[in-house]
């Protein structure tokens, strides 16, 4: 799709979302392809593909046959369309797959796809390109949720990837996925033409890869005892590991889909699980527990020869399992306290002539890089590996602390992968809806990911060649099940795919949205639980005006600004036949508004959302919607227990300051406050940021929930003692009377519990009127 066609495409989009009248013939609809091909020229006519259509492997190559079977199987599973292999093309139009050294697209991974009166032909110069072409053909054969035969429009595609590294990082340490679940992610990566799975396998919270020479790594290091093990859905122990046979199976599964798996073993920091297994690997000589705390733990690898021998032996087994050119060695968040406090480490630094601990980390990473280079591999690490100026010349830098690391590395001549927080950190939530899953705030929306610029503007053309590509990261502290992973990944993975594959000049947000509903149908056909937050309807009203007048003006919108919104006021499920939302409307209290977004064919983009509008509901807000008090923007959405797999409830927490604001509300007639409260484990390792945690005096043994008027330094309106954690349920209720007030006023709610104990969160805060 080129820029020249955008006026027609925008007209089509207007018709699709029912926002403006626009007559567009059906043939003008762009094929629902994600990522968008580099070149697409429509033709005349169409080709019917049904159960009589055959797939011909024209080159008789085993790799081509494998791709043919992949396409046939995928179509059978998702569309109920059964195709068969044939040795030669019959007279009727057939699907022909062919490796051809003279194929029109010369770039690695590229392909040509033609649909005309002769049938459908996919040609490529390499096996990866042919596979990518088959994936595009699969999308052409699944333009909607229908089953069986499908007509494919005549067209000509010439396509190739923008970047060689089109990656996803999966953290299997904080929470582990089964082999089948890893394969599910690989399947979806393949269907999006993503080609690198960066597999995070070791960290403070677990060691997930079997190393036969060191069995304690998985006997001890693979398991942790969660906070409050065995209570309220928390398992008695958490962990597991992948055997070497399982890893070989996953690597082969990925390779069959032209995906390379790059393993990560984090060092010199994030080493607590390894040190728990073999204390001599650490600096202190003491054996810690495998960590249950998210964040930055203090344990580092030692820098003696015995520790490097251990690392070398581990790498030997890792390299035998993973044929990837790159081995990821982490290098991030290695706080140097233990090195600074160790006489032995300081003596080693003096012997090596190393001036400081940052330089020592550079020397450490450099030594690992040399070992990998001797074995024909390349080191890749997070951008902290730039510290110390000892980085091997062929090392690749993965920039996560924004894009500055990528810029510095490229200027120094290193290859780089852009994977910056927060833009490509998929542990960030993707909507601000009250029913959003657990994760880190703020919001990184589908639109935010789609708008990511992969090449920093400060790089010239030569320096930009060092940008290998982009990668999204699925850190799993707050993703205890694969349902959480899928919710975080999809459909943002579609946006990432287009950033990584499609030409920058052809990217077009409205066009992407128009192509996305077909992909959502493919997810549904494969049982992928994608997030619908981009299209879910937010039901907004002026609370105080409604409280004053008894009438609420309702505004409906969704995050993406896409689709036709329909609503009901009688409690029924909205359908395309329900009233269409054109402008804000007014209802008389009490009322129940339900709304959903739809595309032109009548399919829903998201599940309906509901809001009850009455005086009690307008004075009652979920804690997730109450903002932090001024001064700290750090915020998490936490599930009740770190390893509990439920997707709800979820609680908003600021681990640095337990202070939230209830927005200005009409207080006339309000006589009391009711709080549904919850106590959560404080399993966060904050390292040097621990000093930022706000401690407040408390008047009762376990602290209070204090309610201030208007501001956080305003008069105290109520103080509600917290119950004894040892003898009370996690979820409890607090009630207090409030002095009579008139007009609109806000509240500041502060927990004063000791900061060496549990965290406390607000599940819901309700202002109660005089009976």
C-alpha angles and dihedrals in degrees: 000000000000132000089253090069097048098098090059091044093051089051089052091049091052089055092046095054093040092231098126138010112260127157110220125164114238091243090066093068111114115238111263095246124153120215096034112241119245092241129015125172118183119225136194123278132001143254123234115223114195140144091293092059114105132206115226124201096208097184097044088225116154091225090053090048089052090052090049091053090048091054093045093049094047093051092048092051098045107029103022088237113140118203127177136213119248132186095226137018113260122217091270116081111279138184109253122194118192140171103216125176087207096051112141096248113066100181118103111263093018127124145179121232122188129183117187142122090301093060132252122323128184116189132176140161095230137034094249091054092050090051091051090051090051089052090053089049090051089056091049088053092051105049092144143006094274123120131230129010121023136189114229117206118237111258146137122232127190108182142168137161122270093212134027094216110061101162150177124192116212118195107211094169107070088042123005128222126209120249089253091054093050088052090051089057090047090052091055092045089054091051088054095047092245111151112185127066108190102202115203104207109161133043143127093291099052151341109234106179125080112238107186095200091056109038094171089071089073100024091056109005097052094063136065134180108235123223109277091004114207096018130108096354096315111134120240088240133001131211148062137176142229116255118225090251090054091049092051088051093051093045091052091046090053093046091054086059093045093251122137118212114217110195121214124210107179119227154205088001130030085054102129097112090052092047090047087057097044112015092191088070090066132074101242099046089229124121113237125192118258100271123259092184125098117219133040115346121191103234118117133178116257118249099224125116094255091059092050089050088055092049092047092051091048091050090051090060092041092052090049089056100040119048092191118131089226128064115189115220100181107220095181133129096003102161107200102217095113093047091048092051096046118095089198093053092046090051090051090051091052091048090051094044091240114157104203144001095264088058088047090057089050089052090047093051091043091056091051090048092053091052092051091047090055088058095048096258134120129229121234123181144159116282094268087078086078088072115100098027093247098111116138112251093243096046118124122221122216107204114215104150091075118291099298092096091054092050093049093046094048091049088053091051099256124135113245141200117204113225103148130177127262101011098055099025102109092191084079111094117253100216140027093227116133090239095054115130126251118291147105123307142254109067121260101190133198088257092051091055093045091053095053113129107219098196116056110235094229092067119092122221094272094048091045089063087072090067103100093181147275138297136194118214126221104196107184108204086114098030104079094163137036088249086066091047093051092047091052095044104043132099091000086069087067090057091047091050092056092047090051100041113024126075112265092233093058097052110118124171098206090047091050091052091050090055096044102077091066089053091050087055089053089053091052091049089055097043095248111158100217124181117256097193094114090063103029112115118247110212109208135178140163099263097195096047089050091050091050098045106025089235126100126206106213125209121191126197142141129222096248096045088228134127135027114288118219125182144185133208099193099070094259124131111267118243133176086270092060120095113297116234112236104150140353113297134196128237132184117240127285101047140141118217121196121181142173139176123241139184124226096270090060098253117137120244094201142005114274117268123212136205126187113213115201133116095267093048093047089056093047123076134178113246088236089069096050111098126227118265113260116284104048130059097179110118138161134190105221133192115227094264128018096243101030109119099213117120093214151082099039126184130206111229137175104202091198100051126013095210126121135172128232105209124245107289133179102262100190107130095006111138107164147014126230120194128192099206135186136198117219134186114265096222100155127123105205100173110191091358091067088093089065093065108110116233119196131190117255130202098206129053097260101028134252144255102241122199117206126192116249099323134039089249092044126114117298110251098177142357119200118192116230118234125249106277091216094058107031137071121261092244114053141154131245125196134183140162119248126210116252113269137169133212128023119324136162129219133221114211118197130180112213097190116140110275093226089067137054128328118244127211138185113242094179136346119206130185111212124213125220108276 
